[in-house]
Amino acid sequence: MAAVGSAVGLGNIWRFPYTCGKYGGGAFLIVYLCFVFLLGSTLMISEFVIGRRTQHTPVKAFQSLHPKKAWGLVGLLGLITSFFILSQYLVLSGWTTNYVWDSLTGRLAALGTDSGTISNYFSQFSTSAGRPVVFLVVFSVICLAIIMCGVQKGIENVSKVLMPLLVLIVLVLCVRSLTLPGASKGLEYLFLPDFSKLSGEGVLAALGQALFSLSVGMGVMIVYGSYMPLNDNIFKTAMWITACDTLIAVLAGVAIFPAVFSCGFDPAGGPGLVFCVLPNVFNSMGGAGVVFSTLFFLLLVVAAMTSAISLLEALTAALHEHSIINRQVSAVVFFLLTTAFGILFALSVGPLSNITFGHAHLTLFDFVDRLNSIYLPPICSLITIIFFGWVMPEADVRDELSNHGTLKIGYYSVFRFLARYLAPLALLVVLVAGILG
């Protein structure tokens, strides 16, 4: 549940629907499913193996598997990636938490169904210096409280509650969306592939989404792998996590697209689909819209929280392992650091937007977004899978996947091919394509 919670996040419910909508619906979904099960799961398995084999957090994990201590820098890069992703994640989570409050209080409903009014509201809110910071801090404090309780009493217990709650909410939203007039058009868009709408850019987007969705390339799954019981079947566990993660993304599409089509909006609404288009959809439902708006943004908060606590846990565990600082103090240190950076990123959308970088004049938020989506996770994943496929002793890999010879691993030859050749090539293509734009 904890690992599923790490994988299931805003990438599934916020990013997947608008990316799917942008690149043709059903055709994108088919390509995405191929990538997520062939390549995404391969990367997850590799990180689980490294973590459980070494029983260490990323830096020590790589160092203990190879005498050249420079490999520990790969683990350090993963932790740096976790830090920047969590800091940016807190901004989006703060926005989402605010929208839960605005839904409950009727503030969103009062905006009516005018697209311009709703878009202006989001623009004014996200560029202000007050509410985004307040709700960011509220969200961050809740994550800290969970981490402070420990792995079992905190992360595991919370995940056992939040993940079923997330599934329940998304199912309720699916039922409501499917009962709207004209909902069938949304289902056709999502499930009937039209490959004429799928471009090369769309294929790359599907590959990038598959990697982004599973929380690989940031050290989290290495940490969770180190917590995994020695008798767990790593392959089966990874497949279950991948299946659950994908199911939530598809259900999010079922909840969103029929509603969008029913109300006559554009499914390719881009990143603003959640904050600008969907509030209009909910407001057009009348009085029931308040309930479903609140449920939807609560769903986003739950998804964001399960991912955020996994990122904070990776950082906390690493500092605790490498210092004399206890777990609670380690958690507070990274809570303060990531919250401070998160506030800075949030302010860069508004009051500090005049501070820009490069020829493109990117704000700090946009600059970090490029780091987190184009550079850091693909680079970290690429080096990790090269280490796993070409440097880590194959005997260790076989031993870990077979649970010391007690499990049959008939899939191994295919998996080995994916890990050594196809996954590195795919990551390289994503990285180069991202750099070249």
Beta strands, then each sheet from edge to edge (+ up, - down):
strand 1: 356-357
strand 2: 362-363
sheet 1: 1+ 2-
end
